[in-house]
Amino acid sequence: MATGKKDSRWRRLATESIHPKSARLDRLGIERTVSLLQSEDRKVLAALRLARPAIVRAANAFRDTYLAGGNCLLFGAGTSGRLVVLEAAELPPTFGTDPRRVVAIIAGGRGAVFRAREGAEDRADDGARRAARVRPGDLVVGVSASSVTPFVRAALEAARRRKARTVLVTASRPGRARIADVVVRLDVGPEVVAGSTRLKAGTATKMALNQITTSALASAGKVFGPWMIDLRAGSEKLRDRALRIVGAACGVSSEDARRLLGRARGELRAAILMGRTGARYAEARKRLDAAKGDLRTALESRGRR
């Protein structure tokens, strides 16, 4: 019999479903609960493998946007919002990206990073307002485990109206309406704690974001082989890492690496180019500029030593 009540739009979402092994979760005890969680976490890698084609398309969009001078804006709420903040914060020290060009926008603002502001995710108006800075040539990545978060959906819709590229990372089916150019669906199934997307969905999302940004920026010339060549050596550990990178890349001692970095004004790209070709700093910079910063291209332009 009809009740006259509006049907829940969340009830059918995979992220809100009940896990069949969680009926007595409160009585399983710690050891069996950890075992169940670990068993479920194995599904994350399977979900990522299935989503690989979409992850590749998202990474291509990220790389192409960054190389063309566009901005990459990551929107999320709750757990998803904190994950995009983490991703954006870690790219500058790793890849030397401009923090003004890869930006995380979390529902509820900075305070929501440290304390949950659950109502903020319902503010579609805020999502649209904060996407007002988007321009054609930019990329907006919306992260929403449920795919229906109003803040994120509104940001994606605003971005599409502004002719920006769009990506949705989700753990649910986004429905029939085309919400983004690329949908990365991470089908991890119901959570052990129903609706707690900080679990499998959050883990899969973190890994997908890592794969998108790392593959994009590596192919954009932000690494040389396995090495970070745009790291910001702002600590003793990172200064030591910079020396080890130059030493390994050039096959020289730590002291020679230190001298190279000094002559290269602390720039790893220039130091490696100088160490491998014998070029002076001015020549190294000229060759790097001609190669648009790509170290391997600069090395190959006149052959390696």
N, C-alpha and C positions, 0 to 999 in steps of 0.2 A: 504494500500500500504506500502511495506517495506521501511523503511527510511535508512537502512544501519547502524543505530546506535545500539550499544550494549545495550541490555536490562538491566535495573537496577537490581542488585541482592538484593537491599534493598526494592524495591517497594512493594513486596508481604509480607514483614514481618509484623507480628501483631503489633510490636512496632512502625512501620512507618504509620500505617493505620489512617484514619480519623475517629474520633468519631462522630457518627450521631447527637449528641446533642451539638457539638461544632461549628456548622456552623456560629453562630452569637456570639461566645464567647466574642468578643470585645465589644459587646453591652449588655451582660447579666447583668452587674453590679456586685458589690462585693458580695452581699447577695446571689444571684442566682448562682454565680460561686462557692462560698463556699459550697452551698447546692449540686451542681453537683459533686464537688470533693469528698465530704463526701459520697455521694451515690455510687460513683465509688470505693472508698476505701473499701467499704463493700465486694467487689469482691476479695480482697486480701486474706481474711480468707478462702473463698471458694476454691481459687486456691491452697492454702497451704494444705487444707484437701485432695484435689485430688492428690497432690504431696507427701502425707505422706509416701507411701511405698518407694519412691525414697529417701526421706529425711532420713528415717530409714537406708536404705542401705548406704547412704553417711556417716551417723553418725557412723555406725559400722566400716566402712573403716577408719574413722578418729580415733576412739578409738583404733582399732587394730594396726594401724600404730604407734600411740603415745606410747602405752604400749610395743610394740616390739622395741622401740628405734629409729624408723624412724622419718623423718622430714615431716611436713605438710606445703606445700607452696601454698599460695593463690595468684592467678594472676588475674588482672583486669585492665581495662582502663576507664578513665573518671569517671562517677558516680560509676560504678562497682569497679573501682580501689580504690576510696576513701572509699567505703564500706568495702573492704577487709582490708585496712589499719586500719580502726576503729575496726574491729573484732579482728585482731591480736594484736592490742595495748591493748585491754581491757582484754585479757585472763590472762596475768601474774598477775595483781593485784587481779583478781577474783579467779583464780584457781592455781596460783603459777607455771604456765607453764614456761618452758625455752624459752625466746624470740628468741633464736638461733634455736629453733626447730619448732616453729610455726611462719612463716615469710610471710609477705605481700609483693608482688612485683607489683608495679603500673607502667603502661606504662608512660614513660616520667620522671621517677625517683621521688625523694622526692618533687621537686618543683611542680609537678603535683597535689599534695595533696591540695595545696593552690590556684593554678591558673590553669585553664583548658589548656591543651596542646593537642588540638584535633588531630593533625597529628600523635601523638605518637602511637595511636591505630592501625595505618596502618603498623607499623614496625614489620612485621613478623620475620624479621631477629633478631630484639632485643628480641622478645619473645623467640625464639629458643636459643639465646645466654644466656639469663638469666635463662633458664631452664637447662643449661649445668651442674649445680651443683646437679641435681636430680640423685638419686641412686636407684637401686632396693630396695624395701622396703619402699620407700618414698610415699607420697600421694601429688598429685597436684590437687588443686581445681581451675578450671577456671570459672570466673564469667563474663558473657557476655549477656546482655539483648537481643541482636540481634542474638546471637549464631554464628555470622560470623566475629567477631572482629579478624583481622589477628594476632595481638599480642597474644591474648589468645589462639586462635586455634593452633598457632605455638608452644606455650608452652606445650599444651596438646599433640600434636603430638610428640614433643621431649621427653616428659615424657613417653609416651607409648613405644617409641623406646628403652628407658632405662629400661623398665620393671617395671616402677612405677605404682601404682594405680592412676586412674584418675576419677574426678568428674566434670561435667559441670552443673552450675546453670544458667538458662536462662529463658527468658520470650517468646521465640519463638521456633518453631520447628527447630531442628538442622540439618535437611536434612537426606538423606538416609545413608550417610557415617557414620560409627561408630566413633564418635569423642572422646567418653569417656566411661569408664566402667559403670558409673552411670550418668544418665541425670536427673536432677531435673528441670522439666519444670513447670514454674509458669504462667499459662494461665490466665492473668489478662485482656487481650483484649487491644484495642487501648487506648492511653492516651488522656486526655482532651485537652492537648496541644500536637499535633501530634509529635511523636518522642522524647518527653521529658521524658526519662526513669528515671529521678529523682523522678517521681511521683509514680504511682502504682507499676511499675516494681521495682523501687528502694526500696519501702516499703516492698514489698514481698520478695525481695532478702535479705534485712536486717533481716527480721524475719526468713527466711529459714536458714541463716548463724547462727543466735542465736540458733535455734533449733538443728542444726547439732552439733555445738561445745558444747552447754550446755548438751545435752543428752549424747554425747560422753564422756565428761570429768566427768560428774556425775557418769556414769556407770564405769568409770576408777578409782573410789575411790577418786575423787578430792573434794567431799563433804561428809558430814556425816549428814544424814537426810536433813534438809533444810539449813544447815550451811556451809559456806565457812571454810575450815580447812587448806587451803594453802594461805590465803590472806596475803599480805605484809603490815604490819601495819606501814606504812610510814607517817601517819598523825594522828592528834589528834582524828579525827573521826574514823579512822580505829583501832587505839589502843583501843578506847572505844568499838568498835564493837567486837574486839577480847576478851575483858573482858566479854562482854555480852554473847558471844558464849560459852565460857568456863563455865560461871556461869549457863547458861540454860542447857547445855549438861550434866553438873555434878550435877545440883541441889544445888549449893552452892552460898554463898553471893559474892558480888563484891570483897570484901577484900580477901576472900579465893581464888577466881579466880585469883586475882593479884598474890597471893603467889604461886599458882600452875604454872602460866605462868613464874614467876621468876625462880622457880626450874626447869622448862622445857626449860629454855633458850629461851623463847619466841615462842616455837613451839606449835602450837595449838593441833596437833595430840597427841603429847606426854603429854601435859597438861591434855587433856580430858581422855586419857588412865590412867594417874596417878590418876586423881580425881575419876574415876569410879572403879578402881581396887585397889587403895592403893599402887601401884607399885612405886618404886623409878625411877629416870630418866634413869639410866643405864638399868634397867630391861624393862622399857617402850620402850626404843630405840631398845633393842634386840628383843622384841616381834613385834615391827613395822617392823624391817628389815626382820624378818622371814615371816611376812605377806606381804612383798613387798610393805610396806607403807599403805596397806588397813586397816583403823582404825577399821571397823566393824569386819573384820576377826581377827585382833589382840585382840579385846575385846572378841570375841567368842571362842578364842583358849583355854581360861581357865575359861570361864564363867564371867558374869558380877556381879558386887557387888550389 
